[in-house]
Amino acid sequence: MKRLLPFFILSLVMISCGGDDDICESGEGTPRMKIMFKNGDKITTLDSLKIYVDYGVRTVDLGWSRNVDSIFIPLRVDESPYTDLFVKTTRKGDSSKVRVSYTTKAIYVSPGCGAKLNYENLSGQLLKPTPVIKVESGQNFIQNEEKTNLYLGF
């Protein structure tokens, strides 16, 4: 038993060792795009919203959001210069297609996090209307998730 105690203590010390660089937890990762909604020129809240995002390999359903005034969308992290979004407001209705174009810039964060992408020259283009009727630009770069990058008009 006395021989196992030093081994047990050493094991606990080894397991608990690890710096803060081991985990990327303080928002240092690649930021998401913030989208808000407008009705005319006024910010509005949507009763329901469903967004699909085409990540190249597959299209991901982000699910339904209820009573939403903004939403955060992760953009593609591969070499593609755009991400396509499909937006619905009703179950049986059509979906609009919005293409978000950008350039990316990789920035080293830490050994645990590696690099993150910042998005620059961000712009949106409405490829298929209904229910979205227009796309307006906000802040044209993404370095964090504080500012609105696109406004979708309904």
Secondary structure, DSSP 4 states (H G I P E B T S, - for coil): -TTHHHHHHHHHHHHH---GGGS--SS-SPPPEEEEEEETTEE--EEEEEEEEE-SS-EEEEEEEEEESEEEEPPP-SS-SEEEEEEESSSSS--EEEEEEEEEEEEEEETTTEEEEEEEEEEEEEEE-SS--EEEE--S-BSSSSS--EEEE-
